[in-house]
């Protein structure tokens, strides 16, 4: 039996995060969702640092990552994840309002799996998230194990 993928949303805009959740559910996904408001909080969760929540070994995660966030931006989060031998397996979809071709290329070079521009238009944004939800429902996401705990 396949374990359910936990969807991580790292986005400082609460309205965008709620819209993402709503449209993932509309696409038929009812996976657990955890939200982080800045890049430092998602890094602390994934690398198991600090006093907040921490990722569980043997759990499959998928990260929806905004680029423009406080404390640590999404590009730096992506760089740190893809530099780690275990966390590099984590699928990362960039969700951002930035459609600068250099930014898109840089994220792909760093290892993002997919780059979705948040359209300003509500209907287009909803449609993009629904498509992402359908994609998530079809892919198999690897479990991330902690090498130090064996």
C-alpha positions as CSV (number, residue, x, y, z in Angstrom):
1,X,0.0,0.0,0.0
2,X,1.3,3.4,-0.9
3,X,1.7,6.0,1.8
4,X,0.0,9.3,1.3
5,X,2.2,12.2,0.2
6,X,2.3,15.2,2.6
7,X,2.1,18.4,0.6
8,X,4.3,21.2,1.9
9,X,3.3,24.8,0.9
10,X,5.9,27.4,1.5
11,X,4.3,30.8,0.7
12,X,4.2,33.9,2.8
13,X,0.9,35.0,1.2
14,X,-2.0,33.4,3.2
15,X,-4.5,34.1,0.5
16,X,-2.4,32.3,-2.2
17,X,-1.8,29.4,0.2
18,X,-5.6,29.0,0.9
19,X,-6.3,29.2,-2.9
20,X,-3.7,26.5,-3.5
21,X,-5.2,24.2,-0.9
22,X,-8.8,24.8,-2.1
23,X,-7.8,24.0,-5.7
24,X,-5.8,20.9,-4.8
25,X,-9.0,19.7,-3.0
26,X,-11.1,20.6,-6.0
27,X,-8.7,18.4,-8.1
28,X,-9.6,15.5,-5.8
29,X,-6.6,15.6,-3.5
30,X,-7.2,15.2,0.2
31,X,-3.6,14.8,1.2
32,X,-2.3,16.3,4.5
33,X,-1.0,19.8,3.9
34,X,1.5,21.7,6.0
35,X,2.0,25.4,5.4
36,X,5.2,27.5,6.1
37,X,5.2,31.3,5.9
38,X,8.9,31.7,5.2
39,X,12.0,30.0,3.8
40,X,13.7,29.5,7.2
41,X,10.7,27.7,8.6
42,X,10.5,25.2,5.7
43,X,14.3,24.6,6.0
44,X,14.1,24.0,9.7
45,X,11.2,21.5,9.2
46,X,13.0,19.6,6.4
47,X,16.5,19.6,8.1
48,X,14.9,19.0,11.5
49,X,16.3,22.1,13.2
50,X,14.9,24.5,15.8
51,X,11.9,24.1,18.1
52,X,9.1,23.9,15.5
53,X,7.7,20.9,13.6
54,X,10.1,18.5,12.0
55,X,9.7,16.1,9.0
56,X,9.2,12.4,9.9
57,X,11.6,9.8,8.5
58,X,10.1,7.5,5.9
59,X,7.4,10.0,4.9
60,X,6.9,11.2,1.3
61,X,6.7,14.9,0.9
62,X,6.1,17.2,-2.1
63,X,7.1,20.9,-1.8
64,X,5.2,23.8,-3.4
65,X,7.7,26.7,-3.0
66,X,7.2,30.4,-3.6
67,X,10.3,32.3,-4.6
68,X,9.7,35.6,-2.9
69,X,9.5,34.9,0.8
70,X,10.9,36.5,4.0
71,X,14.0,35.3,5.9
72,X,15.2,32.9,3.2
73,X,14.0,33.1,-0.4
74,X,12.7,30.1,-2.3
75,X,15.7,29.9,-4.6
76,X,18.0,29.5,-1.6
77,X,15.7,26.9,-0.1
78,X,15.8,25.0,-3.4
79,X,19.6,25.3,-3.5
80,X,20.0,23.9,0.0
81,X,17.5,21.0,-0.5
82,X,19.1,19.9,-3.8
83,X,22.6,20.0,-2.2
84,X,21.6,17.5,0.5
85,X,22.1,13.8,-0.4
86,X,18.7,12.8,1.0
87,X,16.5,15.9,0.5
88,X,17.5,16.2,-3.1
89,X,14.9,13.5,-3.8
90,X,12.1,15.8,-2.6
91,X,10.0,16.9,-5.6
92,X,9.9,20.7,-5.7
93,X,7.4,22.8,-7.7
94,X,8.1,26.5,-7.8
95,X,4.9,28.5,-7.5
96,X,5.6,32.2,-8.1
97,X,4.5,35.4,-9.8
98,X,8.0,35.7,-11.4
99,X,8.1,34.7,-15.1
100,X,11.6,36.1,-15.7
101,X,13.3,33.5,-18.0
102,X,16.6,33.8,-16.1
103,X,14.8,33.0,-12.8
104,X,13.0,30.0,-14.5
105,X,16.3,28.8,-15.9
106,X,18.1,29.2,-12.6
107,X,15.4,27.2,-10.7
108,X,15.6,24.4,-13.3
109,X,19.4,24.4,-13.1
110,X,19.1,24.0,-9.3
111,X,16.8,21.0,-9.7
112,X,13.2,22.1,-9.4
113,X,10.8,19.6,-10.9
114,X,8.4,22.1,-12.2
115,X,7.9,25.9,-12.4
116,X,4.4,27.4,-12.3
117,X,3.8,31.1,-12.7
118,X,1.0,32.3,-10.5
119,X,-1.3,34.1,-12.9
120,X,-2.8,37.3,-11.6
121,X,-6.1,36.1,-13.0
122,X,-8.0,34.0,-10.4
123,X,-9.5,31.6,-12.9
124,X,-6.1,30.9,-14.5
125,X,-4.4,30.5,-11.1
126,X,-7.2,28.0,-10.1
127,X,-6.8,26.1,-13.3
128,X,-3.0,25.9,-12.9
129,X,-3.3,24.5,-9.3
130,X,-6.0,22.0,-10.4
131,X,-3.6,20.8,-13.1
132,X,-0.8,20.5,-10.5
133,X,-3.2,18.5,-8.3
134,X,-3.9,16.1,-11.1
135,X,-0.1,15.7,-11.7
136,X,0.5,15.1,-7.9
137,X,-2.2,12.4,-7.9
138,X,-0.4,10.5,-10.7
139,X,3.2,10.7,-9.6
140,X,4.9,8.4,-7.1
141,X,6.9,10.4,-4.6
142,X,10.0,8.8,-3.0
143,X,10.2,8.5,0.8
144,X,12.9,10.6,2.4
145,X,14.9,8.7,5.0
146,X,17.3,10.1,7.5
147,X,20.7,8.6,6.8
148,X,21.8,9.3,10.4
149,X,19.1,7.1,11.9
150,X,19.8,4.2,9.5
